[in-house]
Amino acid sequence: MLVKKTSKNQITLPKAIVRQLADVDYFEVSTRDGEVVLKPVVITAPNEPLKTVRAQIKTLRVTEKDVRKAIRWARGRRN
């Protein structure tokens, strides 16, 4: 597909491409071997990953005692 760069260094993505990336708003842009590469990027709020982890911990009913026990095990003290 042919696209043209405007005087403001902008391009318009063809509809066929946009349809395949319907949920994407941001892209990481780079070049590789003389080609422009657009990589879809998901932007999340700074605390979103932590909220997801906390929700999963709550769902699994992991307690502080479980965490301490896992830390001891990982450190090699299996008491």
CORFEN-V947087 format. One record per residue. RES is the residue in one letter. SS is DSSP state (A for helix, B for strand, O for the rest). PSI is psi in whole degrees, 0 to 359 (999 if undefined). OMEGA is omega in degrees with one decimal (* if undefined). Layout:
res:RES ss:SS psi:PSI omega:OMEGA
res:RES ss:SS psi:PSI omega:OMEGA
//
This chain:
res:M ss:O psi:139 omega:-178.2
res:L ss:O psi:130 omega:173.8
res:V ss:O psi:157 omega:-178.4
res:K ss:O psi:136 omega:174.6
res:K ss:O psi:133 omega:-179.6
res:T ss:O psi:175 omega:178.6
res:S ss:O psi:341 omega:178.1
res:K ss:O psi:20 omega:179.0
res:N ss:O psi:38 omega:178.5
res:Q ss:O psi:151 omega:171.8
res:I ss:O psi:157 omega:175.7
res:T ss:O psi:128 omega:178.7
res:L ss:O psi:136 omega:178.3
res:P ss:O psi:149 omega:-177.9
res:K ss:A psi:322 omega:-179.2
res:A ss:A psi:324 omega:178.5
res:I ss:A psi:315 omega:-178.4
res:V ss:A psi:321 omega:178.8
res:R ss:A psi:324 omega:-180.0
res:Q ss:A psi:341 omega:-178.1
res:L ss:O psi:44 omega:-172.3
res:A ss:O psi:325 omega:-175.4
res:D ss:O psi:10 omega:-175.4
res:V ss:O psi:129 omega:177.2
res:D ss:O psi:337 omega:-176.3
res:Y ss:B psi:148 omega:179.2
res:F ss:B psi:144 omega:168.6
res:E ss:B psi:127 omega:-176.5
res:V ss:B psi:132 omega:177.2
res:S ss:B psi:176 omega:173.7
res:T ss:B psi:147 omega:177.8
res:R ss:B psi:117 omega:-179.8
res:D ss:O psi:43 omega:177.2
res:G ss:O psi:4 omega:178.3
res:E ss:B psi:149 omega:175.8
res:V ss:B psi:130 omega:-178.7
res:V ss:B psi:126 omega:175.6
res:L ss:B psi:119 omega:179.8
res:K ss:B psi:122 omega:179.5
res:P ss:B psi:140 omega:-179.5
res:V ss:B psi:136 omega:175.3
res:V ss:O psi:122 omega:179.3
res:I ss:O psi:128 omega:176.8
res:T ss:O psi:155 omega:176.3
res:A ss:O psi:152 omega:-175.9
res:P ss:O psi:323 omega:-176.1
res:N ss:O psi:0 omega:-176.7
res:E ss:A psi:313 omega:179.0
res:P ss:A psi:322 omega:179.1
res:L ss:A psi:319 omega:177.7
res:K ss:A psi:321 omega:179.4
res:T ss:A psi:316 omega:179.1
res:V ss:A psi:314 omega:180.0
res:R ss:A psi:321 omega:178.9
res:A ss:A psi:320 omega:179.1
res:Q ss:A psi:320 omega:177.3
res:I ss:A psi:318 omega:179.3
res:K ss:A psi:318 omega:179.1
res:T ss:A psi:319 omega:-178.8
res:L ss:A psi:354 omega:180.0
res:R ss:O psi:42 omega:176.8
res:V ss:O psi:129 omega:-178.9
res:T ss:O psi:169 omega:175.7
res:E ss:A psi:324 omega:177.9
res:K ss:A psi:319 omega:177.4
res:D ss:A psi:319 omega:-179.4
res:V ss:A psi:314 omega:178.4
res:R ss:A psi:318 omega:179.3
res:K ss:A psi:318 omega:179.3
res:A ss:A psi:322 omega:178.2
res:I ss:A psi:315 omega:177.7
res:R ss:A psi:316 omega:179.4
res:W ss:A psi:315 omega:-178.2
res:A ss:A psi:329 omega:178.9
res:R ss:O psi:356 omega:176.2
res:G ss:O psi:359 omega:177.9
res:R ss:O psi:99 omega:-172.9
res:R ss:O psi:44 omega:179.9
res:N ss:O psi:999 omega:*
//
